[in-house]
Amino acid sequence: MYDTILVPTDGSDASAAAVEHAVDIAHTRDATVHLLHVVDVGTEMSSAASGQIAQQVSETLEQQADDALDDAVSRAEDAGVDYERVILEGNPDTAIVDYAEDNAVDLVVMGATGRAGLTEKLLGSTTDRVMRSTKIPVLLIRE
């Protein structure tokens, strides 16, 4: 039933809990888990000027993506679960939905809250937008 599971992670406690659940499900179903981090370059980079500042912001975002995925990969490896490690750039909810549809994902596992800022509070969460934008089942995990 669940051969391909997608778990987007931003390194937050909520996404770590989602990774744990996704890995557990993948382990029991002999499924592959896709560990995804989306770098929201448009929003993050628009606040930076240019030149050296933009370079520093880009490096920081890349490091955050690596840190979030390193932890998720470690959990998958410890459980003996097959995984794909993916970093994308773009709008997080759109990138998650597009990736899920392009990769025949059977289940998306997401944390209930993540690294939300003022924009997220005003416009709604990435999780909420993903749930409303796909027909793929979304499992919501609370910390």
N, CA, C and O atoms as a GROMACS GRO file, in nm:
protein
  572
    1MET      N    1   0.082  -0.119   0.000
    1MET     CA    2   0.000   0.000   0.000
    1MET      C    3   0.086   0.126   0.000
    1MET      O    4   0.062   0.219  -0.077
    2TYR      N    5   0.187   0.130   0.086
    2TYR     CA    6   0.279   0.244   0.090
    2TYR      C    7   0.417   0.194   0.050
    2TYR      O    8   0.492   0.141   0.132
    3ASP      N    9   0.450   0.213  -0.076
    3ASP     CA   10   0.582   0.175  -0.125
    3ASP      C   11   0.679   0.292  -0.127
    3ASP      O   12   0.800   0.274  -0.114
    4THR      N   13   0.625   0.411  -0.143
    4THR     CA   14   0.705   0.532  -0.152
    4THR      C   15   0.647   0.637  -0.060
    4THR      O   16   0.534   0.682  -0.078
    5ILE      N   17   0.725   0.676   0.040
    5ILE     CA   18   0.680   0.770   0.142
    5ILE      C   19   0.766   0.895   0.135
    5ILE      O   20   0.889   0.886   0.132
    6LEU      N   21   0.702   1.010   0.132
    6LEU     CA   22   0.773   1.137   0.129
    6LEU      C   23   0.761   1.204   0.265
    6LEU      O   24   0.652   1.216   0.320
    7VAL      N   25   0.874   1.247   0.318
    7VAL     CA   26   0.872   1.324   0.442
    7VAL      C   27   0.957   1.449   0.423
    7VAL      O   28   1.080   1.443   0.421
    8PRO      N   29   0.890   1.564   0.408
    8PRO     CA   30   0.963   1.690   0.402
    8PRO      C   31   1.014   1.724   0.541
    8PRO      O   32   0.944   1.704   0.640
    9THR      N   33   1.136   1.775   0.549
    9THR     CA   34   1.192   1.810   0.679
    9THR      C   35   1.258   1.946   0.674
    9THR      O   36   1.326   1.980   0.578
   10ASP      N   37   1.236   2.022   0.780
   10ASP     CA   38   1.301   2.153   0.792
   10ASP      C   39   1.394   2.158   0.913
   10ASP      O   40   1.448   2.264   0.946
   11GLY      N   41   1.412   2.043   0.978
   11GLY     CA   42   1.499   2.038   1.094
   11GLY      C   43   1.430   2.070   1.225
   11GLY      O   44   1.493   2.063   1.330
   12SER      N   45   1.302   2.105   1.220
   12SER     CA   46   1.228   2.136   1.342
   12SER      C   47   1.195   2.009   1.419
   12SER      O   48   1.206   1.898   1.366
   13ASP      N   49   1.155   2.025   1.544
   13ASP     CA   50   1.115   1.909   1.624
   13ASP      C   51   0.995   1.838   1.562
   13ASP      O   52   0.988   1.715   1.563
   14ALA      N   53   0.902   1.915   1.506
   14ALA     CA   54   0.784   1.854   1.444
   14ALA      C   55   0.823   1.770   1.322
   14ALA      O   56   0.770   1.661   1.302
   15SER      N   57   0.916   1.821   1.241
   15SER     CA   58   0.955   1.742   1.124
   15SER      C   59   1.039   1.622   1.165
   15SER      O   60   1.037   1.519   1.098
   16ALA      N   61   1.114   1.633   1.275
   16ALA     CA   62   1.189   1.517   1.326
   16ALA      C   63   1.092   1.406   1.369
   16ALA      O   64   1.117   1.288   1.346
   17ALA      N   65   0.982   1.446   1.432
   17ALA     CA   66   0.880   1.348   1.470
   17ALA      C   67   0.818   1.284   1.346
   17ALA      O   68   0.789   1.165   1.346
   18ALA      N   69   0.798   1.364   1.241
   18ALA     CA   70   0.743   1.310   1.116
   18ALA      C   71   0.841   1.212   1.053
   18ALA      O   72   0.800   1.109   1.000
   19VAL      N   73   0.970   1.244   1.058
   19VAL     CA   74   1.072   1.153   1.005
   19VAL      C   75   1.065   1.020   1.080
   19VAL      O   76   1.067   0.914   1.017
   20GLU      N   77   1.056   1.026   1.211
   20GLU     CA   78   1.048   0.902   1.291
   20GLU      C   79   0.929   0.816   1.248
   20GLU      O   80   0.943   0.695   1.229
   21HIS      N   81   0.812   0.878   1.232
   21HIS     CA   82   0.693   0.804   1.191
   21HIS      C   83   0.709   0.748   1.049
   21HIS      O   84   0.675   0.633   1.023
   22ALA      N   85   0.761   0.830   0.959
   22ALA     CA   86   0.778   0.784   0.821
   22ALA      C   87   0.875   0.666   0.814
   22ALA      O   88   0.850   0.570   0.741
   23VAL      N   89   0.983   0.675   0.889
   23VAL     CA   90   1.081   0.566   0.891
   23VAL      C   91   1.020   0.439   0.951
   23VAL      O   92   1.044   0.330   0.901
   24ASP      N   93   0.940   0.453   1.056
   24ASP     CA   94   0.873   0.337   1.115
   24ASP      C   95   0.778   0.271   1.014
   24ASP      O   96   0.776   0.149   1.001
   25ILE      N   97   0.701   0.354   0.945
   25ILE     CA   98   0.608   0.300   0.845
   25ILE      C   99   0.686   0.233   0.732
   25ILE      O  100   0.652   0.122   0.690
   26ALA      N  101   0.790   0.299   0.684
   26ALA     CA  102   0.871   0.242   0.577
   26ALA      C  103   0.935   0.110   0.618
   26ALA      O  104   0.942   0.016   0.539
   27HIS      N  105   0.980   0.103   0.743
   27HIS     CA  106   1.043  -0.020   0.792
   27HIS      C  107   0.944  -0.136   0.792
   27HIS      O  108   0.978  -0.246   0.749
   28THR      N  109   0.822  -0.113   0.839
   28THR     CA  110   0.723  -0.221   0.847
   28THR      C  111   0.669  -0.260   0.710
   28THR      O  112   0.621  -0.372   0.692
   29ARG      N  113   0.675  -0.170   0.615
   29ARG     CA  114   0.618  -0.195   0.482
   29ARG      C  115   0.724  -0.221   0.376
   29ARG      O  116   0.692  -0.240   0.258
   30ASP      N  117   0.852  -0.223   0.417
   30ASP     CA  118   0.963  -0.239   0.322
   30ASP      C  119   0.953  -0.135   0.210
   30ASP      O  120   0.969  -0.166   0.092
   31ALA      N  121   0.926  -0.011   0.251
   31ALA     CA  122   0.908   0.100   0.157
   31ALA      C  123   1.033   0.186   0.152
   31ALA      O  124   1.122   0.175   0.237
   32THR      N  125   1.038   0.271   0.053
   32THR     CA  126   1.144   0.370   0.041
   32THR      C  127   1.091   0.503   0.092
   32THR      O  128   0.980   0.543   0.058
   33VAL      N  129   1.172   0.570   0.172
   33VAL     CA  130   1.133   0.701   0.223
   33VAL      C  131   1.216   0.807   0.150
   33VAL      O  132   1.338   0.796   0.138
   34HIS      N  133   1.147   0.908   0.101
   34HIS     CA  134   1.213   1.020   0.034
   34HIS      C  135   1.222   1.134   0.134
   34HIS      O  136   1.120   1.186   0.180
   35LEU      N  137   1.343   1.171   0.169
   35LEU     CA  138   1.370   1.276   0.267
   35LEU      C  139   1.396   1.405   0.189
   35LEU      O  140   1.495   1.416   0.117
   36LEU      N  141   1.307   1.501   0.204
   36LEU     CA  142   1.309   1.621   0.122
   36LEU      C  143   1.323   1.746   0.206
   36LEU      O  144   1.256   1.763   0.307
   37HIS      N  145   1.412   1.834   0.162
   37HIS     CA  146   1.422   1.968   0.221
   37HIS      C  147   1.409   2.068   0.107
   37HIS      O  148   1.479   2.058   0.006
   38VAL      N  149   1.319   2.164   0.125
   38VAL     CA  150   1.300   2.267   0.023
   38VAL      C  151   1.358   2.398   0.075
   38VAL      O  152   1.316   2.449   0.179
   39VAL      N  153   1.455   2.450   0.002
   39VAL     CA  154   1.513   2.579   0.035
   39VAL      C  155   1.427   2.686  -0.032
   39VAL      O  156   1.418   2.694  -0.154
   40ASP      N  157   1.363   2.767   0.050
   40ASP     CA  158   1.274   2.872   0.002
   40ASP      C  159   1.359   2.993  -0.033
   40ASP      O  160   1.360   3.093   0.039
   41VAL      N  161   1.431   2.983  -0.145
   41VAL     CA  162   1.527   3.085  -0.186
   41VAL      C  163   1.457   3.218  -0.216
   41VAL      O  164   1.510   3.324  -0.182
   42GLY      N  165   1.341   3.215  -0.277
   42GLY     CA  166   1.271   3.339  -0.312
   42GLY      C  167   1.244   3.425  -0.191
   42GLY      O  168   1.276   3.544  -0.192
   43THR      N  169   1.186   3.368  -0.088
   43THR     CA  170   1.154   3.443   0.032
   43THR      C  171   1.279   3.479   0.109
   43THR      O  172   1.296   3.594   0.151
   44GLU      N  173   1.367   3.383   0.128
   44GLU     CA  174   1.486   3.407   0.208
   44GLU      C  175   1.581   3.506   0.142
   44GLU      O  176   1.638   3.593   0.207
   45MET      N  177   1.599   3.491   0.010
   45MET     CA  178   1.696   3.574  -0.060
   45MET      C  179   1.643   3.715  -0.085
   45MET      O  180   1.722   3.808  -0.099
   46SER      N  181   1.510   3.731  -0.090
   46SER     CA  182   1.458   3.864  -0.117
   46SER      C  183   1.487   3.960  -0.003
   46SER      O  184   1.490   4.081  -0.023
   47SER      N  185   1.508   3.906   0.117
   47SER     CA  186   1.537   3.993   0.231
   47SER      C  187   1.685   4.031   0.236
   47SER      O  188   1.724   4.124   0.307
   48ALA      N  189   1.767   3.960   0.160
   48ALA     CA  190   1.910   3.992   0.157
   48ALA      C  191   1.938   4.087   0.040
   48ALA      O  192   1.867   4.086  -0.061
   49ALA      N  193   2.039   4.168   0.056
   49ALA     CA  194   2.072   4.266  -0.048
   49ALA      C  195   2.126   4.193  -0.170
   49ALA      O  196   2.049   4.144  -0.252
   50SER      N  197   2.255   4.185  -0.183
   50SER     CA  198   2.317   4.114  -0.294
   50SER      C  199   2.463   4.093  -0.261
   50SER      O  200   2.510   4.129  -0.153
   51GLY      N  201   2.533   4.036  -0.355
   51GLY     CA  202   2.676   4.018  -0.336
   51GLY      C  203   2.709   3.925  -0.222
   51GLY      O  204   2.657   3.814  -0.213
   52GLN      N  205   2.797   3.972  -0.134
   52GLN     CA  206   2.847   3.889  -0.025
   52GLN      C  207   2.736   3.847   0.072
   52GLN      O  208   2.736   3.734   0.121
   53ILE      N  209   2.642   3.937   0.099
   53ILE     CA  210   2.533   3.903   0.190
   53ILE      C  211   2.450   3.789   0.131
   53ILE      O  212   2.416   3.694   0.201
   54ALA      N  213   2.419   3.798   0.003
   54ALA     CA  214   2.343   3.692  -0.063
   54ALA      C  215   2.418   3.560  -0.058
   54ALA      O  216   2.358   3.455  -0.036
   55GLN      N  217   2.549   3.565  -0.078
   55GLN     CA  218   2.631   3.444  -0.072
   55GLN      C  219   2.626   3.382   0.067
   55GLN      O  220   2.615   3.260   0.081
   56GLN      N  221   2.635   3.466   0.171
   56GLN     CA  222   2.630   3.416   0.309
   56GLN      C  223   2.495   3.356   0.341
   56GLN      O  224   2.487   3.252   0.407
   57VAL      N  225   2.388   3.419   0.295
   57VAL     CA  226   2.254   3.366   0.317
   57VAL      C  227   2.240   3.231   0.246
   57VAL      O  228   2.187   3.136   0.303
   58SER      N  229   2.287   3.224   0.124
   58SER     CA  230   2.281   3.100   0.048
   58SER      C  231   2.356   2.988   0.118
   58SER      O  232   2.307   2.875   0.127
   59GLU      N  233   2.476   3.017   0.167
   59GLU     CA  234   2.555   2.916   0.238
   59GLU      C  235   2.486   2.872   0.366
   59GLU      O  236   2.488   2.754   0.400
   60THR      N  237   2.424   2.965   0.437
   60THR     CA  238   2.352   2.932   0.559
   60THR      C  239   2.234   2.841   0.529
   60THR      O  240   2.211   2.743   0.600
   61LEU      N  241   2.159   2.873   0.424
   61LEU     CA  242   2.044   2.791   0.386
   61LEU      C  243   2.087   2.651   0.343
   61LEU      O  244   2.021   2.552   0.376
   62GLU      N  245   2.197   2.642   0.271
   62GLU     CA  246   2.250   2.511   0.230
   62GLU      C  247   2.292   2.430   0.352
   62GLU      O  248   2.268   2.309   0.357
   63GLN      N  249   2.353   2.496   0.450
   63GLN     CA  250   2.395   2.426   0.572
   63GLN      C  251   2.274   2.377   0.651
   63GLN      O  252   2.275   2.266   0.705
   64GLN      N  253   2.169   2.459   0.659
   64GLN     CA  254   2.047   2.418   0.728
   64GLN      C  255   1.985   2.297   0.660
   64GLN      O  256   1.938   2.205   0.726
   65ALA      N  257   1.985   2.298   0.527
   65ALA     CA  258   1.930   2.184   0.452
   65ALA      C  259   2.011   2.058   0.480
   65ALA      O  260   1.954   1.952   0.505
   66ASP      N  261   2.142   2.069   0.476
   66ASP     CA  262   2.228   1.954   0.504
   66ASP      C  263   2.207   1.902   0.646
   66ASP      O  264   2.199   1.781   0.667
   67ASP      N  265   2.199   1.992   0.743
   67ASP     CA  266   2.180   1.951   0.882
   67ASP      C  267   2.048   1.876   0.899
   67ASP      O  268   2.043   1.771   0.962
   68ALA      N  269   1.941   1.932   0.843
   68ALA     CA  270   1.810   1.868   0.854
   68ALA      C  271   1.811   1.730   0.790
   68ALA      O  272   1.757   1.635   0.846
   69LEU      N  273   1.871   1.720   0.673
   69LEU     CA  274   1.872   1.591   0.602
   69LEU      C  275   1.970   1.492   0.663
   69LEU      O  276   1.944   1.372   0.661
   70ASP      N  277   2.082   1.539   0.717
   70ASP     CA  278   2.176   1.448   0.782
   70ASP      C  279   2.108   1.374   0.896
   70ASP      O  280   2.127   1.253   0.912
   71ASP      N  281   2.031   1.445   0.976
   71ASP     CA  282   1.961   1.382   1.087
   71ASP      C  283   1.859   1.281   1.036
   71ASP      O  284   1.849   1.170   1.089
   72ALA      N  285   1.783   1.318   0.933
   72ALA     CA  286   1.682   1.228   0.877
   72ALA      C  287   1.747   1.104   0.816
   72ALA      O  288   1.698   0.992   0.835
   73VAL      N  289   1.856   1.123   0.744
   73VAL     CA  290   1.927   1.010   0.684
   73VAL      C  291   1.978   0.916   0.791
   73VAL      O  292   1.970   0.794   0.776
   74SER      N  293   2.031   0.971   0.898
   74SER     CA  294   2.081   0.890   1.008
   74SER      C  295   1.970   0.802   1.065
   74SER      O  296   1.993   0.684   1.094
   75ARG      N  297   1.852   0.859   1.081
   75ARG     CA  298   1.739   0.781   1.134
   75ARG      C  299   1.700   0.668   1.038
   75ARG      O  300   1.671   0.557   1.081
   76ALA      N  301   1.700   0.698   0.908
   76ALA     CA  302   1.664   0.596   0.809
   76ALA      C  303   1.769   0.484   0.807
   76ALA      O  304   1.735   0.366   0.804
   77GLU      N  305   1.895   0.523   0.809
   77GLU     CA  306   2.002   0.424   0.807
   77GLU      C  307   1.999   0.336   0.932
   77GLU      O  308   2.018   0.215   0.923
   78ASP      N  309   1.975   0.397   1.048
   78ASP     CA  310   1.968   0.320   1.173
   78ASP      C  311   1.856   0.216   1.168
   78ASP      O  312   1.868   0.110   1.228
   79ALA      N  313   1.749   0.248   1.096
   79ALA     CA  314   1.635   0.155   1.086
   79ALA      C  315   1.649   0.058   0.970
   79ALA      O  316   1.566  -0.032   0.954
   80GLY      N  317   1.754   0.076   0.888
   80GLY     CA  318   1.773  -0.012   0.773
   80GLY      C  319   1.673   0.012   0.662
   80GLY      O  320   1.636  -0.080   0.589
   81VAL      N  321   1.628   0.136   0.650
   81VAL     CA  322   1.526   0.173   0.551
   81VAL      C  323   1.593   0.235   0.428
   81VAL      O  324   1.684   0.316   0.440
   82ASP      N  325   1.546   0.194   0.309
   82ASP     CA  326   1.594   0.257   0.186
   82ASP      C  327   1.544   0.400   0.182
   82ASP      O  328   1.432   0.429   0.222
   83TYR      N  329   1.630   0.490   0.132
   83TYR     CA  330   1.591   0.631   0.130
   83TYR      C  331   1.650   0.702   0.010
   83TYR      O  332   1.748   0.658  -0.050
   84GLU      N  333   1.588   0.813  -0.022
   84GLU     CA  334   1.639   0.909  -0.120
   84GLU      C  335   1.655   1.040  -0.044
   84GLU      O  336   1.568   1.078   0.033
   85ARG      N  337   1.765   1.108  -0.066
   85ARG     CA  338   1.793   1.237  -0.002
   85ARG      C  339   1.782   1.344  -0.110
   85ARG      O  340   1.852   1.339  -0.211
   86VAL      N  341   1.693   1.443  -0.089
   86VAL     CA  342   1.664   1.540  -0.194
   86VAL      C  343   1.661   1.681  -0.137
   86VAL      O  344   1.598   1.707  -0.034
   87ILE      N  345   1.730   1.772  -0.205
   87ILE     CA  346   1.721   1.915  -0.174
   87ILE      C  347   1.669   1.985  -0.298
   87ILE      O  348   1.723   1.969  -0.408
   88LEU      N  349   1.564   2.062  -0.281
   88LEU     CA  350   1.507   2.140  -0.390
   88LEU      C  351   1.504   2.287  -0.350
   88LEU      O  352   1.510   2.320  -0.232
   89GLU      N  353   1.494   2.373  -0.447
   89GLU     CA  354   1.475   2.515  -0.423
   89GLU      C  355   1.338   2.554  -0.476
   89GLU      O  356   1.293   2.501  -0.578
   90GLY      N  357   1.272   2.646  -0.407
   90GLY     CA  358   1.143   2.693  -0.455
   90GLY      C  359   1.047   2.720  -0.343
   90GLY      O  360   1.086   2.730  -0.226
   91ASN      N  361   0.922   2.732  -0.379
   91ASN     CA  362   0.814   2.749  -0.282
   91ASN      C  363   0.790   2.614  -0.215
   91ASN      O  364   0.760   2.517  -0.284
   92PRO      N  365   0.802   2.605  -0.082
   92PRO     CA  366   0.796   2.473  -0.018
   92PRO      C  367   0.671   2.391  -0.050
   92PRO      O  368   0.684   2.274  -0.088
   93ASP      N  369   0.552   2.448  -0.035
   93ASP     CA  370   0.432   2.365  -0.058
   93ASP      C  371   0.421   2.320  -0.203
   93ASP      O  372   0.385   2.205  -0.229
   94THR      N  373   0.451   2.407  -0.297
   94THR     CA  374   0.447   2.370  -0.438
   94THR      C  375   0.552   2.264  -0.469
   94THR      O  376   0.523   2.167  -0.540
   95ALA      N  377   0.673   2.282  -0.418
   95ALA     CA  378   0.780   2.185  -0.443
   95ALA      C  379   0.746   2.048  -0.385
   95ALA      O  380   0.772   1.945  -0.447
   96ILE      N  381   0.687   2.046  -0.266
   96ILE     CA  382   0.650   1.919  -0.202
   96ILE      C  383   0.544   1.847  -0.285
   96ILE      O  384   0.557   1.728  -0.313
   97VAL      N  385   0.439   1.918  -0.323
   97VAL     CA  386   0.331   1.857  -0.402
   97VAL      C  387   0.383   1.809  -0.537
   97VAL      O  388   0.353   1.697  -0.579
   98ASP      N  389   0.460   1.893  -0.606
   98ASP     CA  390   0.515   1.854  -0.736
   98ASP      C  391   0.605   1.732  -0.724
   98ASP      O  392   0.597   1.640  -0.806
   99TYR      N  393   0.691   1.730  -0.622
   99TYR     CA  394   0.780   1.617  -0.604
   99TYR      C  395   0.699   1.489  -0.577
   99TYR      O  396   0.728   1.384  -0.634
  100ALA      N  397   0.599   1.500  -0.492
  100ALA     CA  398   0.517   1.383  -0.458
  100ALA      C  399   0.448   1.328  -0.583
  100ALA      O  400   0.446   1.206  -0.604
  101GLU      N  401   0.394   1.414  -0.664
  101GLU     CA  402   0.324   1.369  -0.784
  101GLU      C  403   0.421   1.316  -0.889
  101GLU      O  404   0.391   1.217  -0.956
  102ASP      N  405   0.536   1.380  -0.905
  102ASP     CA  406   0.635   1.337  -1.004
  102ASP      C  407   0.702   1.206  -0.968
  102ASP      O  408   0.755   1.137  -1.056
  103ASN      N  409   0.700   1.169  -0.840
  103ASN     CA  410   0.770   1.049  -0.794
  103ASN      C  411   0.676   0.940  -0.743
  103ASN      O  412   0.718   0.851  -0.670
  104ALA      N  413   0.551   0.947  -0.782
  104ALA     CA  414   0.451   0.845  -0.747
  104ALA      C  415   0.452   0.812  -0.598
  104ALA      O  416   0.449   0.696  -0.559
  105VAL      N  417   0.455   0.916  -0.516
  105VAL     CA  418   0.453   0.899  -0.372
  105VAL      C  419   0.316   0.849  -0.328
  105VAL      O  420   0.213   0.898  -0.376
  106ASP      N  421   0.314   0.752  -0.237
  106ASP     CA  422   0.190   0.694  -0.186
  106ASP      C  423   0.140   0.763  -0.060
  106ASP      O  424   0.021   0.760  -0.030
  107LEU      N  425   0.233   0.824   0.016
  107LEU     CA  426   0.198   0.887   0.143
  107LEU      C  427   0.297   0.999   0.171
  107LEU      O  428   0.418   0.983   0.152
  108VAL      N  429   0.244   1.113   0.215
  108VAL     CA  430   0.328   1.224   0.260
  108VAL      C  431   0.312   1.233   0.412
  108VAL      O  432   0.199   1.238   0.462
  109VAL      N  433   0.423   1.235   0.484
  109VAL     CA  434   0.421   1.244   0.629
  109VAL      C  435   0.484   1.378   0.667
  109VAL      O  436   0.599   1.405   0.634
  110MET      N  437   0.406   1.462   0.737
  110MET     CA  438   0.453   1.597   0.769
  110MET      C  439   0.428   1.630   0.915
  110MET      O  440   0.333   1.582   0.977
  111GLY      N  441   0.517   1.714   0.970
  111GLY     CA  442   0.499   1.765   1.104
  111GLY      C  443   0.388   1.868   1.108
  111GLY      O  444   0.366   1.941   1.010
  112ALA      N  445   0.320   1.875   1.222
  112ALA     CA  446   0.207   1.968   1.236
  112ALA      C  447   0.253   2.112   1.240
  112ALA      O  448   0.181   2.201   1.194
  113THR      N  449   0.370   2.137   1.293
  113THR     CA  450   0.426   2.272   1.294
  113THR      C  451   0.572   2.262   1.260
  113THR      O  452   0.637   2.162   1.288
  114GLY      N  453   0.623   2.366   1.201
  114GLY     CA  454   0.764   2.367   1.163
  114GLY      C  455   0.824   2.501   1.198
  114GLY      O  456   0.790   2.561   1.300
  115ARG      N  457   0.912   2.547   1.114
  115ARG     CA  458   0.978   2.676   1.136
  115ARG      C  459   0.893   2.786   1.077
  115ARG      O  460   0.928   2.846   0.975
  116ALA      N  461   0.782   2.813   1.141
  116ALA     CA  462   0.688   2.912   1.089
  116ALA      C  463   0.726   3.052   1.135
  116ALA      O  464   0.761   3.074   1.251
  117GLY      N  465   0.717   3.144   1.043
  117GLY     CA  466   0.740   3.284   1.075
  117GLY      C  467   0.609   3.360   1.063
  117GLY      O  468   0.502   3.300   1.057
  118LEU      N  469   0.618   3.490   1.059
  118LEU     CA  470   0.500   3.574   1.049
  118LEU      C  471   0.420   3.544   0.923
  118LEU      O  472   0.298   3.539   0.928
  119THR      N  473   0.488   3.523   0.811
  119THR     CA  474   0.419   3.492   0.686
  119THR      C  475   0.335   3.367   0.702
  119THR      O  476   0.220   3.363   0.658
  120GLU      N  477   0.392   3.263   0.763
  120GLU     CA  478   0.319   3.138   0.783
  120GLU      C  479   0.195   3.160   0.870
  120GLU      O  480   0.088   3.104   0.844
  121LYS      N  481   0.209   3.241   0.973
  121LYS     CA  482   0.096   3.268   1.062
  121LYS      C  483  -0.016   3.340   0.989
  121LYS      O  484  -0.134   3.314   1.015
  122LEU      N  485   0.020   3.430   0.898
  122LEU     CA  486  -0.081   3.508   0.826
  122LEU      C  487  -0.143   3.432   0.710
  122LEU      O  488  -0.262   3.444   0.685
  123LEU      N  489  -0.063   3.353   0.639
  123LEU     CA  490  -0.110   3.289   0.517
  123LEU      C  491  -0.144   3.141   0.535
  123LEU      O  492  -0.198   3.080   0.443
  124GLY      N  493  -0.113   3.084   0.647
  124GLY     CA  494  -0.138   2.942   0.667
  124GLY      C  495  -0.010   2.863   0.654
  124GLY      O  496   0.087   2.909   0.594
  125SER      N  497  -0.010   2.744   0.708
  125SER     CA  498   0.112   2.665   0.712
  125SER      C  499   0.138   2.592   0.582
  125SER      O  500   0.047   2.568   0.502
  126THR      N  501   0.263   2.558   0.562
  126THR     CA  502   0.301   2.478   0.447
  126THR      C  503   0.224   2.346   0.449
  126THR      O  504   0.175   2.301   0.345
  127THR      N  505   0.212   2.286   0.566
  127THR     CA  506   0.140   2.159   0.578
  127THR      C  507  -0.004   2.174   0.531
  127THR      O  508  -0.055   2.090   0.457
  128ASP      N  509  -0.069   2.281   0.575
  128ASP     CA  510  -0.207   2.305   0.536
  128ASP      C  511  -0.219   2.321   0.385
  128ASP      O  512  -0.311   2.266   0.323
  129ARG      N  513  -0.128   2.396   0.325
  129ARG     CA  514  -0.133   2.418   0.180
  129ARG      C  515  -0.106   2.287   0.104
  129ARG      O  516  -0.167   2.263  -0.001
  130VAL      N  517  -0.016   2.204   0.155
  130VAL     CA  518   0.009   2.075   0.090
  130VAL      C  519  -0.116   1.988   0.097
  130VAL      O  520  -0.157   1.929  -0.003
  131MET      N  521  -0.177   1.982   0.214
  131MET     CA  522  -0.297   1.899   0.231
  131MET      C  523  -0.409   1.942   0.137
  131MET      O  524  -0.485   1.858   0.088
  132ARG      N  525  -0.419   2.070   0.112
  132ARG     CA  526  -0.525   2.122   0.025
  132ARG      C  527  -0.492   2.111  -0.124
  132ARG      O  528  -0.579   2.130  -0.208
  133SER      N  529  -0.367   2.082  -0.157
  133SER     CA  530  -0.322   2.085  -0.296
  133SER      C  531  -0.296   1.950  -0.359
  133SER      O  532  -0.260   1.942  -0.476
  134THR      N  533  -0.313   1.843  -0.284
  134THR     CA  534  -0.283   1.711  -0.338
  134THR      C  535  -0.392   1.610  -0.302
  134THR      O  536  -0.462   1.625  -0.202
  135LYS      N  537  -0.402   1.509  -0.385
  135LYS     CA  538  -0.494   1.398  -0.357
  135LYS      C  539  -0.422   1.284  -0.287
  135LYS      O  540  -0.484   1.186  -0.247
  136ILE      N  541  -0.290   1.297  -0.274
  136ILE     CA  542  -0.210   1.195  -0.206
  136ILE      C  543  -0.239   1.206  -0.056
  136ILE      O  544  -0.247   1.316  -0.003
  137PRO      N  545  -0.256   1.093   0.013
  137PRO     CA  546  -0.282   1.099   0.157
  137PRO      C  547  -0.166   1.169   0.231
  137PRO      O  548  -0.049   1.146   0.203
  138VAL      N  549  -0.203   1.254   0.326
  138VAL     CA  550  -0.106   1.326   0.408
  138VAL      C  551  -0.130   1.287   0.554
  138VAL      O  552  -0.240   1.305   0.607
  139LEU      N  553  -0.026   1.234   0.617
  139LEU     CA  554  -0.032   1.198   0.757
  139LEU      C  555   0.030   1.311   0.836
  139LEU      O  556   0.147   1.344   0.816
  140LEU      N  557  -0.047   1.370   0.925
  140LEU     CA  558  -0.002   1.484   1.005
  140LEU      C  559   0.046   1.433   1.140
  140LEU      O  560  -0.028   1.364   1.210
  141ILE      N  561   0.170   1.468   1.176
  141ILE     CA  562   0.231   1.421   1.300
  141ILE      C  563   0.253   1.539   1.393
  141ILE      O  564   0.311   1.641   1.354
  142ARG      N  565   0.207   1.525   1.515
  142ARG     CA  566   0.232   1.626   1.617
  142ARG      C  567   0.350   1.580   1.703
  142ARG      O  568   0.371   1.460   1.723
  143GLU      N  569   0.425   1.676   1.754
  143GLU     CA  570   0.542   1.643   1.838
  143GLU      C  571   0.498   1.564   1.959
  143GLU      O  572   0.581   1.526   2.042
   0.00000   0.00000   0.00000
